[in-house]
Amino acid sequence: MAFELEALPYASDALEPHIDKDTMEIHHDRHHQAYVDNLNKAIAGTDAENLSLEDINKHISKYPAAVRNNGGGHFNHKLFWSILGPNAGGEPTGELAEAVKSTFGSFDELKTQLQNAGATRFGSGWAWLVVKADGQLAVTSTPNQDNPLMDVAEVQGTPILGIDVWEHAYYLKYQNKRPAYLEAVFNAINWDAVAQRFQEAK
């Protein structure tokens, strides 16, 4: 079964003013589509054609670079769109909020660590909040289209929040001001969606 690009779960202008409509359209319709198309080409005729996207990422060391780059690109962007939303922002509540407080001391500290992870990632990559195998939360970052699900990741775990710091995610609006984008994106994070991923990851 070939992978397909799902439609955004909200309008392309729904995250304005934090993420602009032009960026969303180019990012989703062109960049993400290219990852899906190239992943399908890269796995054609291999055992990976019958695997889920998660399983491909979990065993990424078995596959060539084209599968790693595009399989990661598809997984990462699917997650990214799902944890953003209109009328979002604020802070997590419930069990996720308690886990954040016990791990990081406060939501502000989590935010600081995620923003630092994104700001200090050299070149292109991602900042992540993950649930590790022991059930603990951790902040990490990965280069390019790698993610913490991959068996090659420095810090492994189940990603419940990812922030794209590739230039195509923010350059039209924020130019080279990555920290400004990393501040603004928090206004578009849907913490209910992150909390749902947290429950599933536990």
Secondary structure, 3 states (H helix, E strand, C coil): CCCCCCCCCCCCCCCCCCCCHHHHHHHHHHHHHHHHHHHHHHHCCCHHHHCCHHHHHHCHHHCCHHHHHHHHHHHHHHHHHHCECCCCCCCCCHHHHHHHHHHHCCHHHHHHHHHHHHHCCCCCEEEEEEECCCCCEEEEEEECCCCCCCCCCCCCCEEEEEEECCHHHCHHHHCCCHHHHHHHHHHHECHHHHHHHHHHHC
